[in-house]
Amino acid sequence: MKSLQVNPAIASAKTLSTEFYTHPQYYEASKEKIFSKTWHYVGHSGQVQKAGQLAPVTLLSKFMEEPLLLARDNEKLHCLSNVCTHRGAMLVNSPCQAHDIRCPYHGRRFQLNGTFISMPEFKEVENFPSESDNLTRLPLFEIGSLLFTSLSNALPAELFFKDMLTRIDWLPLDQFMYKPEHTKQYTVDAHWALYCENYLEGFHIPFVHASLNQVIDYGNYSTELFRYGSLQLGIAKEGQLVFDLPPTTPDYGKNVGGYYFWVFPNMMFNFYPWGLSLNIIEPLGIDRTKVTFQTFIWDESKFNKGAGSDLNRVEMEDEAVVESVQKGIRSRFYSHGRYSVKQEKGTHHFHRLIAEFMEL
């Protein structure tokens, strides 16, 4: 595969090679090189509130297709492999309440923390049971009621989330309530990375989002970079809905209408005065992507106002331009672009992270 290196000096850099978006080998390689090493949203604690509750989850369906299981025992919440260690059968197919986990194929049983309990007709088997007969336990990181895991735990969760959590440590995230009636899913005919890089710059707002541009002060729009993420600080125009910021935050005195945090590779945490719109970007194919807006409301009275209003319209506008780029990158006359030093720091950072992970 061709090297994807991106010059660290944004003023001199060219954008990521179009081969990353168009060649199937990059798409396949990204599963292990990028997605297996990073952190992903797997659900919320409301799915498993009581001891004995089990909730199956497929991590990145149609892409990684990893069957996982959220399970709560009397001590804590666990994230486990949802695959039986005997013959690979799926253990739990729908949310349920149980005293233990029992394989429907041959009856192997596990504790709610994944520890092997018993197996019929295995008395003669030597060196059994062993550690490999337990279900694999995956790390679990909690942000309020939001749950995240990593398939490899190669990099600690703090590297991905600490900068964001420090910046908004005054927000009562445990009071953010999941609202399924406001959660939406979209399918975009474009590569997942094209959708992400569009999110990572406010450069297009005056040209693409007329309604958002009336609310956000584009002249004071700024981007801050973290190790595995970034923040776009949305300053609202006078008279618009803004956060009531405490004096302890570095943003005190600013009319912040939205905090737009991105966490590599595919999560967008959009904090508004009413709560959080968590956007999860899932590859479905090399030129097809699922976008899910998970809605968590803190202050119902402010919902759908200010920068966090009419998100469906903004999404439709984003989809149109991203799908246009998907068509354009196939052209024989386009291979690289350049970056706006002021406005495209986030996109440049994203491209450098892709190159870093793909080159490992």
C-alpha positions in Angstrom: 0.0 0.0 0.0 1.1 3.6 -0.7 2.3 5.6 2.2 -0.3 8.0 3.7 2.1 10.3 5.4 0.9 13.9 5.9 3.3 16.8 6.5 3.1 17.9 10.1 3.5 21.5 9.0 -0.1 22.4 7.9 1.1 25.3 5.7 3.2 22.9 3.6 1.0 19.9 3.8 -1.1 18.2 1.2 -4.3 16.4 2.2 -4.6 12.6 2.6 -4.2 10.7 -0.6 -7.5 9.8 -2.2 -6.4 6.2 -2.3 -7.4 5.9 1.4 -11.0 6.6 0.4 -11.1 4.6 -2.8 -8.9 1.5 -2.4 -10.5 -1.5 -0.7 -7.2 -2.6 1.0 -7.1 0.6 3.0 -10.8 0.1 4.1 -10.1 -3.5 5.2 -6.8 -2.6 6.9 -8.4 0.2 8.9 -10.4 -2.4 10.9 -7.4 -3.7 12.7 -5.0 -0.7 12.4 -7.5 2.0 13.5 -10.8 0.7 14.9 -9.5 -2.3 16.9 -7.1 0.0 18.8 -9.4 2.9 19.6 -12.5 3.4 21.9 -16.1 3.0 20.9 -19.5 3.7 22.2 -21.4 0.5 23.2 -24.5 1.8 24.9 -25.8 3.5 28.1 -26.2 2.3 31.6 -29.9 2.6 31.4 -29.9 -0.6 29.3 -28.5 -2.6 32.3 -29.7 -0.8 35.4 -30.4 -3.8 37.7 -28.3 -6.8 38.7 -29.0 -9.7 36.3 -29.8 -7.5 33.2 -28.1 -8.5 30.0 -28.0 -6.4 26.8 -26.3 -7.7 23.6 -24.5 -5.2 21.4 -22.8 -5.5 18.0 -19.9 -3.2 17.8 -19.7 -1.5 14.4 -22.3 -3.7 12.7 -21.5 -4.4 9.0 -17.9 -3.4 9.6 -16.2 -5.0 12.7 -19.3 -7.1 13.5 -18.0 -7.8 17.0 -20.7 -9.4 19.3 -20.5 -8.0 22.8 -22.6 -8.2 25.9 -23.3 -5.7 28.7 -24.0 -7.6 31.9 -24.5 -6.3 35.4 -24.0 -8.4 38.5 -24.3 -7.4 42.1 -21.0 -5.7 42.1 -20.6 -3.8 38.8 -21.3 -3.5 35.1 -19.2 -5.7 32.7 -18.5 -5.7 29.0 -18.0 -9.2 27.8 -17.6 -11.2 24.6 -21.0 -12.5 23.6 -19.5 -15.7 22.0 -19.5 -19.0 23.8 -16.0 -20.4 24.4 -17.1 -23.9 23.5 -18.1 -23.7 19.8 -18.6 -20.0 19.2 -22.3 -19.8 19.4 -24.0 -16.5 20.2 -24.9 -16.4 23.9 -27.6 -13.7 24.3 -29.7 -12.6 21.4 -31.9 -10.0 23.0 -32.1 -8.0 26.3 -33.1 -10.2 29.2 -32.9 -10.8 33.0 -30.9 -13.8 34.2 -29.0 -15.3 37.2 -26.2 -16.4 34.9 -25.3 -16.6 31.2 -26.2 -19.9 29.5 -25.3 -20.9 26.0 -28.4 -22.1 24.1 -26.4 -24.5 22.0 -24.8 -26.9 24.5 -25.6 -25.5 27.9 -22.3 -24.0 28.9 -22.8 -21.6 31.8 -21.0 -18.4 32.9 -21.3 -16.0 35.8 -22.5 -12.5 35.0 -18.8 -11.4 35.1 -17.9 -13.9 32.4 -16.3 -16.6 34.6 -16.9 -20.2 33.5 -19.3 -22.1 35.8 -20.1 -25.5 34.2 -20.4 -27.6 31.1 -22.4 -30.8 30.5 -20.6 -33.9 29.3 -17.1 -32.6 29.9 -15.9 -34.8 32.8 -13.3 -36.6 30.7 -11.7 -33.5 29.2 -8.2 -32.9 30.4 -6.9 -29.6 31.8 -10.4 -28.2 31.9 -11.6 -25.6 32.7 -8.8 -23.2 31.9 -8.6 -19.4 31.7 -9.6 -19.6 28.0 -13.0 -21.0 29.0 -14.0 -17.8 30.6 -15.6 -15.1 28.5 -13.2 -12.3 27.4 -13.7 -9.2 29.6 -13.3 -5.9 27.7 -12.4 -2.6 29.4 -15.3 -0.4 30.2 -15.1 3.4 30.5 -18.1 5.4 31.7 -19.0 9.0 31.1 -22.1 9.7 33.0 -24.5 7.0 31.6 -22.5 6.6 28.4 -20.4 3.4 28.0 -17.3 2.9 25.9 -15.0 0.0 25.3 -11.9 -1.0 23.3 -11.4 -4.3 21.5 -7.6 -4.3 22.3 -7.2 -1.8 25.2 -4.0 -0.9 23.5 -4.4 2.8 24.5 -5.9 4.0 27.8 -9.3 5.7 27.6 -7.9 8.7 29.4 -5.8 9.6 26.3 -9.0 9.9 24.3 -11.4 11.4 26.7 -9.5 13.3 29.4 -9.2 16.6 27.6 -12.9 16.8 26.9 -13.9 15.8 30.4 -11.5 18.3 32.0 -13.0 21.1 29.8 -16.6 20.3 30.8 -16.0 19.1 34.3 -18.7 21.5 35.6 -21.5 19.8 33.5 -23.6 17.3 35.6 -23.2 14.5 33.0 -24.9 12.0 35.3 -28.1 14.0 34.8 -28.0 13.7 31.0 -31.0 11.3 30.2 -31.1 9.2 27.1 -34.1 10.1 24.9 -34.7 7.4 22.3 -37.6 9.3 20.7 -35.1 12.0 19.6 -32.4 9.6 18.4 -32.0 9.5 14.6 -30.1 7.4 12.1 -28.9 8.4 8.6 -27.2 6.6 5.8 -24.7 8.6 3.8 -23.3 7.5 0.4 -19.7 8.4 1.2 -16.6 7.1 2.9 -16.7 7.4 6.8 -13.6 9.6 6.9 -15.1 12.1 4.5 -18.0 12.6 6.9 -15.6 13.0 9.8 -13.4 15.6 8.1 -16.4 17.7 7.1 -17.3 17.8 10.8 -13.8 18.8 11.8 -13.9 22.3 10.2 -16.2 25.2 10.5 -14.9 26.6 7.2 -18.0 25.4 5.3 -20.6 26.9 7.7 -21.2 30.2 5.8 -21.4 28.3 2.5 -23.4 25.3 3.5 -25.4 26.0 6.7 -27.4 29.2 6.3 -29.5 28.7 9.5 -26.5 27.7 11.6 -24.6 30.7 10.4 -27.3 32.9 11.8 -26.7 31.5 15.2 -22.9 30.9 15.3 -20.3 33.8 15.2 -18.2 32.4 12.4 -15.5 35.1 13.0 -14.8 33.8 16.5 -15.0 30.1 15.6 -11.9 28.3 16.9 -10.3 24.8 16.9 -8.1 23.3 19.6 -6.2 20.1 19.1 -5.7 17.2 21.6 -3.7 14.0 21.3 -6.6 11.9 20.0 -9.3 14.5 19.5 -10.2 18.2 19.1 -12.6 20.9 20.2 -14.4 23.3 18.0 -15.7 26.1 20.2 -19.0 27.5 18.8 -19.4 31.1 19.9 -23.0 32.2 19.6 -24.1 35.6 18.2 -25.6 38.1 20.6 -29.0 37.1 21.9 -28.7 33.4 21.2 -28.9 30.6 23.7 -25.6 30.0 25.5 -24.1 28.1 28.4 -24.2 29.6 31.9 -20.5 29.1 32.5 -18.9 28.9 35.9 -15.9 31.2 36.7 -13.7 28.1 36.9 -13.8 27.3 33.2 -11.3 28.8 30.8 -14.3 29.8 28.6 -15.9 32.0 31.3 -17.0 35.3 29.8 -17.5 33.8 26.3 -20.9 33.3 24.7 -20.5 29.6 24.1 -23.4 28.1 22.2 -21.9 24.7 21.5 -18.9 22.6 22.4 -18.1 20.3 19.5 -15.7 17.6 20.6 -14.4 15.0 18.3 -12.7 11.8 19.5 -10.7 9.7 17.1 -11.7 8.0 14.9 -15.5 8.3 14.7 -17.2 10.0 17.7 -18.6 13.5 17.9 -19.7 14.9 21.3 -21.9 18.0 20.6 -22.7 19.7 23.9 -25.4 22.3 23.9 -27.2 24.1 26.8 -29.9 21.5 26.6 -27.7 18.4 26.7 -25.7 16.2 24.3 -26.0 15.0 20.7 -23.6 12.1 20.4 -22.9 11.3 16.8 -21.5 7.8 16.0 -20.0 7.3 12.5 -20.1 3.7 11.4 -18.6 2.4 8.1 -21.0 0.2 6.1 -18.9 0.0 3.0 -16.1 1.9 1.3 -18.6 4.5 0.1 -21.4 4.1 2.6 -21.7 5.2 6.2 -24.3 5.1 9.0 -24.6 8.1 11.2 -26.4 7.8 14.5 -27.4 10.9 16.6 -27.9 9.7 20.2 -29.7 12.3 22.2 -29.2 12.9 25.9 -31.2 15.8 27.4 -30.2 17.7 30.5 -32.6 20.7 30.3 -35.8 19.9 28.4 -36.8 23.6 28.4 -33.9 24.5 26.1 -34.1 21.5 23.8 -34.0 22.3 20.0 -33.0 25.9 20.6 -29.8 27.9 19.7 -26.9 26.1 18.0 -28.4 22.8 18.9 -31.6 23.3 17.0 -32.8 21.9 13.7 -30.0 19.3 13.7 -31.8 17.3 11.0 -31.6 20.2 8.6 -27.9 20.6 9.3 -27.4 16.9 8.7 -29.1 17.0 5.3 -26.9 19.9 4.3 -23.8 18.0 5.4 -24.8 14.8 3.7 -25.3 16.6 0.4 -21.8 18.2 0.4 -20.0 15.0 1.7 -21.7 12.9 -1.0 -20.5 15.4 -3.6 -17.0 15.0 -2.3 -17.3 11.2 -2.6 -18.0 11.6 -6.3 -15.2 14.1 -6.7 -12.4 12.1 -5.2 -12.9 9.4 -7.8 -11.8 11.8 -10.5 -8.6 11.1 -12.3 -7.8 14.9 -12.0 -7.8 15.0 -8.2 -5.4 13.4 -5.8 -4.6 15.9 -3.1 -5.7 19.3 -1.9 -4.2 21.8 0.5 -5.3 23.1 4.0 -6.5 26.4 5.2 -4.0 27.1 8.1 -6.7 29.0 10.0 -9.8 26.9 9.4 -8.7 23.3 8.7 -6.5 22.4 11.6 -8.9 19.8 12.7 -9.0 18.1 9.3 -5.2 18.2 9.1 -5.0 16.6 12.6 -7.4 13.9 11.6 -5.4 13.0 8.5 -2.2 12.8 10.4 -3.8 10.4 12.9 -5.1 8.2 10.1 -1.6 8.1 8.6 -0.1 7.4 12.1 -2.3 4.4 12.8 -2.2 3.1 9.2 1.6 3.1 9.2 2.0 1.2 12.4 
